[in-house]
Structure formats: C-alpha cells, structure tokens
C-alpha cells in the first residue's frame, strides 16, 4: 500500500467507525425513550386502576397491554372489557367441562347447568357492552350509549354472582365448588373493575 493511499484508508475506516457508533447511540437512545414511555403508560394504567374495587387485579390484566393503551382512556376501557369477555369465554368452557365429570349428583348437575347458562348470558351481555362502547365515539346520543353500556355490564355482573349463589343450602363437592367459585369470582372482579373504569370516560 502506498503512503498516499494510507490516509484515505484510515479516513474511510474512521468514518465507518463513527457511523457504527452513531447507530449504536441512536439504538440506545431509542431504547431509553421506549422504556421511559412504557413507564409513563404503566403509570397511567396504575392510576386508572386505583379507581377500581380491585386495583391489583386491574393492573395485572391491563399492564401487559401498556404499549397499546398508552394514555388513551377509550382504549383502556375497550381492552379491559375485551379481557373480561375473553375470561368469560374461558370460564364458560371450564364450567361446561365440569358437566362431563363422573359421579356428579343430580343437584351438582343442575348447579353446573344453571351456572353454564348464566355464564352464557354474561357472554351475550358483555358482547353487547362492547358494541355499545364502540358506538360511543360516533354517537349523537352519548348519554344513552353510556347508560346501555353500564346496563349490559351490570347485568353480566349480576349473572356471575347468581352462579355462585346457587351453592347456598346445596351439597356440592369441593372440587366442583372451588372450580366454579374461582372462575366466577375472578370474572366478577374483572367486570366490577370495568364498571369503575367507565367513570373515567369523558362522555
């Protein structure tokens, strides 16, 4: 290599090094920015959840969606409601599977069937509440939509509690009772939290 070409090679290599360093710094900066934003989003969710009856349950359900929710109350409520509906689907499936257990007494079969029915009604009501929530933004009658929204979710909550009320005075195995109560009480907490979060909507 000639002496005249050496500086050119050096400059070229140095330029590449600077570009790499710059890209690395930008990556670090972007990561820091994203981390700071995520922290802000989670703080927003935590603050919103503190207005609910079960803040820990609320935050656990919604914090994984922080990057989608950001600081948007509409998205917060929509995702909370969707999460609750999905949990209701899962609970309904679990309760339905109990009916296939061997050795169930007639009263246990009746309780499971009744609970499956009320959970199914809760699914229908939560699906309608999602429609009401979606209609809110473009509606000329926002007060009516909000009323419908809360009515559907309140009805779902009533159905969920009705499911566990049937245990009163009945002989039910521990396995059946624990499975249903665990699923349904979790749903009730999620549904109750949704009602509280709706109060944050500016309609």
N, C-alpha and C positions, 0 to 999 in steps of 0.2 A: 504494500500500500504506500503510495507516495505521500510526502509530507503535506502537500497541498490538499489532499482528499481527507486527511485525518480530521481536521476541524469540522468538515462537513458531516462526517460520520458521527462525530461527537455531538454536534448540534442536533442531528436527527434523533439520536438516541436520547438526548436530554429532553427533546420535545415530546417524544413518546412517553418518557417517564412523567413529565408534567401532566400530560393528558390522562394517564392512568391515575395519578394522584388526585387530579381534579374529579375524575369519575368516582373514585373511591370516596372522596369528601362529599360529593353530591349524594351518593348512596347512603352514607352515614347521616347526612342532614335530613334526607327524606325519611329514613327510619326513625330519627328523633322526632320529626314532625308528626309522623303517623302515630308514634307512641303517645305523644302529647295530646293529639286529637282523640285517640282512643280513651285516654284517661278522662278527658272532658266529657265524652259521650257516656262513659260509665258513671261519672259523677251525676250527669243529668238523669240517668235511669235510677240511680240510688235515691236521688232527691224525690223523684216521682213516686217511687216505691214506698218511700217513707210516709206517704199519704194513704197507704192501703192498710188493711187489717192485718195482713201477713207480709210485711216488708221483705223478710228473708226469702220467702217462697217466691215473691215477685221478682226480686233481683236475680235469684238463681235461674229463673225461667227466661228473663229478658237480657241479661248481661251478655250471653253469647252472641246476641244479635246487635250489639252496640254499634258496629260499623255500618249497619243498615239503618238503624233507628236514628243515629246521630243525636240531634236535639229536636227532632220532629215529633210533637205530641200525637199527631194523627197516626204516624207510623208506629209509635209506641203502643197506642191503643189497638191498632189493627193487628200487630204481631202478638200482643197479649191475648187477644180474642182468638186468633188463629191457633196459638199454642194451646189454649184451653179446649178448643174444639178438637184438636188432634189428640189431646189427653183423654177426651171423652170417647173418641173412637176406640182408643186402646183399652179404656176401662170397659167399654161395652163388649169388646172382644173377649176380655178376660172373664167377665161375668158370664157371658154366653158359654164359655168353655167349662165353667163350673157345672152347668146343667148336664154335662156328659160324665160327671163323676159317678162312680158306682156306690151303692149303699145309701143314697140320699133318701131321707124320709119324705113323705108327702108334703109336710109343711115346709121343708127345706126347698123342695122343687118349686113350690108355689112362690116362696120368697124370691128365689133366683129368677123365676119367670117374670114376677112383678117388677123386680129391680132392673131386669133387662129391658122391660117395656118403658119404665120411667127414664132410663138412661138413653133409650132410643128417642124419646120425646125431647130430652135435653139436647141431643144432637140436632134435631129439627129446629129447636128454638135458637140454638147458637148459630146455626147456618143462616137463619133469618136475621139474627142480630148483625151478622157480618154484612148482609145485604143492606141493612139499614145504615150501618156505619159507612159503607161505600157510597151510599146515596146522599150523605150529609153535605159534602162539599158543594155539589151542584144543585142542591135542593133550594127551592124558594120558600120552603116551609121547614126550616131547620128545627124549630121547637117541636114540631110534630115528629120529625125523624128521630130526634133525641129521645122523645117520650117512647117511641116504638122500640128504639134500641135498648133502653133501660128495662122496658116491659118484657122483652124477649129474654134478656139475660136474667132478670129476676125470676121469670118462670122456670128457666133452666135450673137456677139455684134451688127453687122450691122442689122440683122433681128430684134433684140429687139428695136432698135431705129426706124426702119421702122414702127413698130407697132404704135408708138405714133405720127409719122409724119402724119398719115392719118387723124388726128384731124384737121389739118390746113384747114380752109375755110369750115368746116362742122359743121352743127348744131347737137350737141351731148349733151344729158342730163348730168347734173353734176354728177349724180350717176355713170353712165357708164364711163365717162371720168376719174373721180377720182379713181375708182376701177382699171381701166386698167393702168393709169399712175403710181399709187402707186406700183403696182406689177411689171410693166415693168422697171421702173426707178431703183427699188431695184435690179432687175436682171442685169441691165446694170452696176451698181456699182460693183456687185459681179464679173461679167465677166471681167470688166476692171481691177479689182484687180488681177484676175488670170493671166492676161497677164503680169502685173508688176512683180508678184511673179516668173514667169517663167524665168525672167532675173537672178534670184538667182541660178538657176540650173547650175551646173558645167559640161556642155556638149559642 
